[in-house]
Amino acid sequence: MEEFERLSFLQSVAEAGDKANMWKVGEAMGLNRDATETLCMDFFAQGILEVVNLSGWVRLTPAGREGLAPTGPQGGPDSLAALVRDLAAAGDLGLKPPAGADLAADLACLKAMLTRSQPLPQVVKACLLAVEAALMLSPQPAAESLAQRAASLRG
């Protein structure tokens, strides 16, 4: 499983708070029960998640919350990981070629940066600038908000 998907799972658990159910989070991500269980067992072993009850309720440990802190590259709702997740969920946003293909390539690059121990700032900024430019060509209203988020992450 890609690091991006692992982070998305943890972000979904964080967003659900005390009502996080590992089975529901896994299902929402398109994971089968075996993949969800394997992923969660790994998180349990790393001390990132803890079991609340045997029905699948889980919560982030303090170490897990710290790993998703907004100050890091994989942080909270204003983070690069959250933007990448939301861009991936948004689809092509009605972009015509070549802007749609370029956006997909830039998104793949940003996903790759999230898997690095230390994302390369110049690469991330260049991709965010390109993402912002492509989104400004979209006729869909959601694109403007995503473009603004990309601009704010660029700094």
Kinemage of the C-alpha trace (Angstrom):
@kinemage 1
@onewidth
@group {chain A} dominant
@subgroup {mainchain}
@vectorlist {calphas} color= white
{ca met a 1} P 0.000 0.000 0.000
{ca glu a 2} L 1.314 3.439 -0.929
{ca glu a 3} L 2.301 5.868 1.804
{ca phe a 4} L -0.337 8.276 0.495
{ca glu a 5} L -3.073 5.674 1.091
{ca arg a 6} L -1.720 4.936 4.568
{ca leu a 7} L -1.804 8.648 5.383
{ca ser a 8} L -5.303 8.983 3.949
{ca phe a 9} L -6.474 6.147 6.190
{ca leu a 10} L -4.993 7.819 9.267
{ca gln a 11} L -6.427 11.200 8.257
{ca ser a 12} L -9.881 9.626 7.938
{ca val a 13} L -9.531 8.101 11.402
{ca ala a 14} L -8.456 11.482 12.766
{ca glu a 15} L -11.428 13.222 11.140
{ca ala a 16} L -13.861 10.639 12.561
{ca gly a 17} L -12.451 11.178 16.058
{ca asp a 18} L -14.024 9.011 18.747
{ca lys a 19} L -16.391 7.484 16.210
{ca ala a 20} L -13.640 5.988 13.999
{ca asn a 21} L -14.338 2.473 12.841
{ca met a 22} L -11.489 0.812 10.971
{ca trp a 23} L -13.875 -1.298 8.875
{ca lys a 24} L -15.879 1.723 7.710
{ca val a 25} L -12.749 3.744 6.946
{ca gly a 26} L -11.281 0.837 4.981
{ca glu a 27} L -14.518 0.301 3.077
{ca ala a 28} L -14.742 4.012 2.196
{ca met a 29} L -11.227 3.760 0.749
{ca gly a 30} L -12.115 0.684 -1.297
{ca leu a 31} L -10.126 -1.747 0.864
{ca asn a 32} L -11.354 -5.255 1.579
{ca arg a 33} L -11.454 -6.522 5.172
{ca asp a 34} L -8.134 -8.380 4.882
{ca ala a 35} L -6.308 -5.292 3.602
{ca thr a 36} L -7.913 -3.136 6.306
{ca glu a 37} L -6.938 -5.607 9.019
{ca thr a 38} L -3.361 -5.886 7.752
{ca leu a 39} L -3.009 -2.107 7.587
{ca cys a 40} L -4.430 -1.591 11.079
{ca met a 41} L -2.286 -4.341 12.576
{ca asp a 42} L 0.737 -2.510 11.199
{ca phe a 43} L -0.491 0.756 12.736
{ca phe a 44} L -1.124 -1.011 16.064
{ca ala a 45} L 2.409 -2.451 16.032
{ca gln a 46} L 3.864 0.999 15.294
{ca gly a 47} L 1.898 2.536 18.159
{ca ile a 48} L -0.023 4.848 15.824
{ca leu a 49} L -3.496 3.393 16.428
{ca glu a 50} L -5.074 1.736 19.431
{ca val a 51} L -8.110 -0.502 19.758
{ca val a 52} L -11.132 1.025 21.481
{ca asn a 53} L -13.323 -2.076 21.259
{ca leu a 54} L -13.499 -5.374 19.416
{ca ser a 55} L -16.099 -4.094 16.934
{ca gly a 56} L -13.441 -2.195 15.020
{ca trp a 57} L -13.483 1.133 16.835
{ca val a 58} L -10.006 2.661 16.867
{ca arg a 59} L -8.348 5.948 17.734
{ca leu a 60} L -5.044 7.617 17.091
{ca thr a 61} L -2.494 7.394 19.869
{ca pro a 62} L -0.633 10.547 20.908
{ca ala a 63} L 2.189 9.448 18.595
{ca gly a 64} L -0.321 9.013 15.765
{ca arg a 65} L -1.780 12.485 16.324
{ca glu a 66} L 1.713 13.958 16.402
{ca gly a 67} L 2.482 12.322 13.050
{ca leu a 68} L -0.532 14.072 11.524
{ca ala a 69} L 0.210 17.464 13.068
{ca pro a 70} L -0.357 20.383 10.662
{ca thr a 71} L 3.294 21.383 11.000
{ca gly a 72} L 4.482 18.338 9.079
{ca pro a 73} L 4.304 17.584 5.351
{ca gln a 74} L 1.656 14.924 6.011
{ca gly a 75} L -0.356 16.996 8.485
{ca gly a 76} L -3.881 18.175 9.021
{ca pro a 77} L -6.559 19.649 6.785
{ca asp a 78} L -4.289 22.437 5.480
{ca ser a 79} L -1.441 20.063 4.667
{ca leu a 80} L 0.030 18.848 1.418
{ca ala a 81} L -1.320 15.347 2.092
{ca ala a 82} L -4.858 16.703 2.508
{ca leu a 83} L -4.602 18.703 -0.721
{ca val a 84} L -3.290 15.678 -2.620
{ca arg a 85} L -6.094 13.520 -1.220
{ca asp a 86} L -8.722 16.101 -2.201
{ca leu a 87} L -7.247 16.572 -5.677
{ca ala a 88} L -7.275 12.827 -6.246
{ca ala a 89} L -10.888 12.630 -5.091
{ca ala a 90} L -11.914 15.555 -7.346
{ca gly a 91} L -11.001 13.750 -10.573
{ca asp a 92} L -10.266 15.637 -13.788
{ca leu a 93} L -12.392 18.697 -12.860
{ca gly a 94} L -13.480 19.129 -16.453
{ca leu a 95} L -10.017 20.057 -17.707
{ca lys a 96} L -9.300 19.707 -21.391
{ca pro a 97} L -6.053 18.237 -22.747
{ca pro a 98} L -3.258 18.847 -22.041
{ca ala a 99} L -4.201 20.510 -18.723
{ca gly a 100} L -5.948 17.382 -17.406
{ca ala a 101} L -2.978 15.147 -18.182
{ca asp a 102} L -0.576 17.693 -16.727
{ca leu a 103} L -2.633 17.896 -13.526
{ca ala a 104} L -2.556 14.090 -13.224
{ca ala a 105} L 1.235 14.083 -13.673
{ca asp a 106} L 1.702 16.864 -11.118
{ca leu a 107} L -0.552 15.012 -8.681
{ca ala a 108} L 1.547 11.856 -9.129
{ca cys a 109} L 4.674 13.898 -8.430
{ca leu a 110} L 3.177 15.331 -5.242
{ca lys a 111} L 2.152 11.836 -4.125
{ca ala a 112} L 5.747 10.729 -4.674
{ca met a 113} L 7.016 13.643 -2.592
{ca leu a 114} L 4.798 12.508 0.284
{ca thr a 115} L 6.577 9.154 0.311
{ca arg a 116} L 10.023 10.742 0.762
{ca ser a 117} L 11.497 11.043 4.226
{ca gln a 118} L 12.028 14.719 3.379
{ca pro a 119} L 10.051 16.100 0.421
{ca leu a 120} L 12.110 18.294 -1.894
{ca pro a 121} L 10.805 21.846 -1.370
{ca gln a 122} L 11.661 23.069 -4.880
{ca val a 123} L 9.848 20.133 -6.487
{ca val a 124} L 6.804 20.549 -4.254
{ca lys a 125} L 6.612 24.296 -4.972
{ca ala a 126} L 6.972 23.768 -8.725
{ca cys a 127} L 4.234 21.129 -8.720
{ca leu a 128} L 1.941 23.304 -6.595
{ca leu a 129} L 2.428 26.213 -8.999
{ca ala a 130} L 1.596 23.958 -11.954
{ca val a 131} L -1.432 22.510 -10.126
{ca glu a 132} L -2.679 25.997 -9.351
{ca ala a 133} L -2.300 27.064 -13.000
{ca ala a 134} L -4.157 23.983 -14.259
{ca leu a 135} L -6.970 24.410 -11.745
{ca met a 136} L -7.511 27.994 -12.848
{ca leu a 137} L -8.476 26.566 -16.272
{ca ser a 138} L -11.220 24.403 -14.800
{ca pro a 139} L -14.860 25.408 -15.253
{ca gln a 140} L -15.844 23.721 -11.974
{ca pro a 141} L -16.285 25.824 -8.816
{ca ala a 142} L -14.384 23.348 -6.593
{ca ala a 143} L -11.246 23.984 -8.633
{ca glu a 144} L -10.907 27.566 -7.409
{ca ser a 145} L -10.843 26.484 -3.767
{ca leu a 146} L -8.258 23.792 -4.534
{ca ala a 147} L -6.145 26.337 -6.432
{ca gln a 148} L -6.236 28.685 -3.442
{ca arg a 149} L -5.105 25.851 -1.164
{ca ala a 150} L -2.232 25.038 -3.528
{ca ala a 151} L -1.200 28.707 -3.528
{ca ser a 152} L -1.263 28.899 0.271
{ca leu a 153} L 0.903 25.779 0.562
{ca arg a 154} L 3.423 27.280 -1.859
{ca gly a 155} L 3.939 30.056 0.650
